[in-house]
């Protein structure tokens, strides 16, 4: 039986002797081709170029990417560190700026009180600081840090900034409540400084949102009162000492009775920003007094 011929029912076999013979012939042919032609070199080069080159390119690009990424990470870390340092400097400068603004505001407030104290030097006064206020945008009612133990009494007049703020309505041992002239139920008997014409200044939180409060019952038969005229407390006021600046005439309108006039006043005090006040340590004498 031939070793390469398979009989019916027999399994195909291929002996190592014939396999070695075939491989020998194949190697011999390949050697001849290598020495006589460039077929194998070009084929090998093509295989290397087709398989190895893409891998090299990929490895090279990966290396460049990793190098750039490492540099970017280092740059980001450096920028983050510098940003934290700059933020810390900004925080310090912001705090210093706030403190300087507070000092500036307090200096302006104290200077205004000093000028006010000089202007009304005939009155004995004591300074106090606002420690609380009722809800709302304005200092309509608020609490100061001096009370009965400091000689503060109910109905004592309170001033700030350019003039009259209001009066004390309640006291404790170390605190006092102040009701301002812009409060809705406030009424002050006043007069025009230039000619002593009398009028009533009323409070109105709604109107003060436009920076003014109303007045009424002005008798100005000679039409002497002009916008900008000073309005001060009058001698006939039952709660307020005379001559304290309230504000300035903002508008004037004749009433329907053709006798009196009404209008608005711009208060001398900024009731949106009050931090320090002066309390006049004297009560307006009443009829009994």
Order of alpha helices (4+ residues) and beta strands (2+ residues): alpha-alpha-beta-beta-beta-beta-beta-beta-beta-alpha-beta-beta-beta-beta-beta
